[in-house]
Amino acid sequence: MTDTQVRNEINYRRSVLVLKRLLQFGLITEEQAKQIDMLNRESFPPLLEQLYD
């Protein structure tokens, strides 16, 4: 993996954790979380994306 790929993986995983926390506290809906996740995947394309589905 390149440095960029590693950074993307880390950033994507962080974004997933934030989304889970926001959902847990009821600050966003499931639909909003899905939309945000799609944007995060564009911003931080995870190399292991198929594992996150």
C-alpha positions as CSV (number, residue, x, y, z in Angstrom):
1,M,0.0,0.0,0.0
2,T,1.1,3.5,-0.7
3,D,1.2,6.2,1.9
4,T,-1.9,7.8,0.3
5,Q,-3.8,4.5,0.4
6,V,-2.9,4.0,4.1
7,R,-4.0,7.6,4.9
8,N,-7.3,7.0,3.0
9,E,-7.9,3.8,4.9
10,I,-7.3,5.6,8.2
11,N,-9.4,8.6,7.3
12,Y,-12.2,6.5,6.1
13,R,-12.3,4.3,9.2
14,R,-12.3,7.4,11.4
15,S,-15.2,8.8,9.4
16,V,-17.1,5.5,10.0
17,L,-16.5,5.8,13.7
18,V,-17.8,9.4,13.7
19,L,-20.9,8.4,11.8
20,K,-21.6,5.5,14.2
21,R,-21.3,7.9,17.1
22,L,-23.6,10.5,15.5
23,L,-26.2,7.8,14.9
24,Q,-25.8,6.4,18.4
25,F,-26.7,9.9,19.8
26,G,-29.5,10.4,17.4
27,L,-27.9,13.4,15.8
28,I,-28.3,12.1,12.2
29,T,-30.7,9.6,10.6
30,E,-29.7,6.3,9.0
31,E,-30.3,7.9,5.5
32,Q,-28.1,10.8,6.3
33,A,-25.4,8.5,7.5
34,K,-25.5,6.6,4.2
35,Q,-25.3,9.8,2.2
36,I,-22.3,11.0,4.3
37,D,-20.6,7.6,3.9
38,M,-20.9,7.8,0.1
39,L,-19.2,11.2,0.2
40,N,-16.5,9.9,2.5
41,R,-15.8,7.0,0.2
42,E,-15.3,9.6,-2.6
43,S,-13.0,11.8,-0.4
44,F,-11.1,8.9,1.1
45,P,-11.4,5.9,-1.3
46,P,-10.7,2.9,0.9
47,L,-8.7,0.2,-0.8
48,L,-10.5,-2.4,1.3
49,E,-13.9,-0.9,0.5
50,Q,-15.6,-4.3,-0.1
51,L,-14.9,-5.2,3.6
52,Y,-16.9,-2.2,4.8
53,D,-20.1,-3.1,3.1
